[in-house]
Amino acid sequence: MDIIANFIDGQYQAPLQGQYIDNIEPATGQVYGKIPDSSNEDLELAIASANKALPAWRALASEERADYLLAIAHEIDRRLEALALAEAIDNGKPVGLARTVDIPRAASNFKFFAHACSQFSSQSHAVAGSAINYTLRQPIGVVGCISPWNLPLYLFTWKIAPALAAGNCVIAKPSEITPKTAALLGEICQKVGLPAGVLNIIHGTGKNIGQAICQHSEIKAISFTGGTITGAAIAQLLAAKFKKLSLELGGKNPALIFADCDFDNTVEQVFRASFANQGQICLCASRLYIERSIYAKFKQALVAKAKKLRPSDPLLETTAMGAIVSKSHLEKVLGYIESAKAQGGTVIAGGKQVTLIGRCQQGYFIEPTIIENLNNDAVCNQEEIFGPVITLQAFDNDEQALTLANDSHYGLAATIWTNHLARAHYLAENINTGIVWVNCWLLRDLRTPFGGMNNSGLGREGGLEAMHFFTESKNVCIKY
Ligand code: TXE
């Protein structure tokens, strides 16, 4: 049984009230570990430690902070295999995906913000001959980072790295569904000698310790990634507390596929955008709009690929599609497929749970699923399913494609597949999403603003956006 502990004050510590939650392996449906169901007492220990560490950490020269972040990055690289295996077991994603995407990106997060902090500067504004203004960007203090289960270490470190780089101390809570690699980050912090209390990793449920972190008066900012409903609850809770809040929430991302696209490459890329990580990425394409003249041919190509992609044991090197993260999420996704049928949709590929043989017999697996003949206002076109389920619709012209794409309460990421330059720029300008990819998907430059609008969240992460979120700006004006 894999028993996880909190990482507080530079040490692993059991939850003070001795309460634990089962940790279930998605591929087998079996309990394989226990994680702390932490309480306020655990949180108070972490906050006391963070407050004690803060003066020295914020006073550290930026290149010294950068050295710690680079050391963590190199240690993550060194532990690639162990972290990738842990991630695949905990989340159910293919071990090859964890090894090539999740874990390398966690290292990149620390590398990127190590460089960001050593280059971080601010502005001055001179009033000719009489005064000079300069802007200080100072660390906020102790901040909270709360992350989800779909890209566990990738998103956990995406928040922690800039928070530390900006000179804050962190109370970080991973999802209780995928705690393992976050727990292992504590060992890495010990190995590199990160001062005790700078990063505290505390485990437990959202409604208990997650909410306690958000509410605590000594935690001055919250960076959250998760569901829209949860984000709304947190925003409501914090409204009167005037805490800085960053919310990266769900998506219902349109893909606009035009007849002049590079057909074979677009099929490959759109299929990957639809089903990578079992469709459990907030950036995944889930609403495919296809120009009518190529609809039948494109649909046929996607269906053929979907029929070949079989879910299998995430720990096999050959696996390209793993398990759904939990039993409740499996049931949620299957429920959406049933609602599609009830609303007149036609399942043209997949649509069922898959039962594997051997060790994964009790695991949570769903076929890659493609549905057509649904109106744009159907539940499966309006709500985030967050699983291996996409819908297809045809369009006849650019304006119709844009209208369909913008008919959504979400606004995170869109992809546009065309070689028509003017069309690409016009649609990118007018589509209501925070991120637009043209002839590509998930091509990421960490300097760029990351996030969405409407139900997809509030604020942006990445590059200077993240450094500004995790600092307070102060203008100083000196008259002479
Ligand atoms: O998210 P939750 P879940 C979407 C996706 C998914 C849905 C729910 O549609 O089906 O969200 O997923 C903590 N105060 N996304 O259950 O519940 C919780 O412990 C403070 C999109 O994972 O939002 C976990 O650490 N914290 C998303 C984290 O919040 C709370 C990725 C996320 O949990 C809390 C994942 C509370 N009241 C899911 N309630 C994306 N944008 O990538 C929960 N938590």
Residues whose N, C-alpha, C, O or C-beta is under 5 A from the ligand:
A	BS01	TXE	I146 S147 P148 W149 N150 K173 P174 S175 E176 G204 T205 G206 K207 G210 Q211 T225 G226 G227 T228 T230 A233 E248 L249 G250 C282 E384 I385 F386
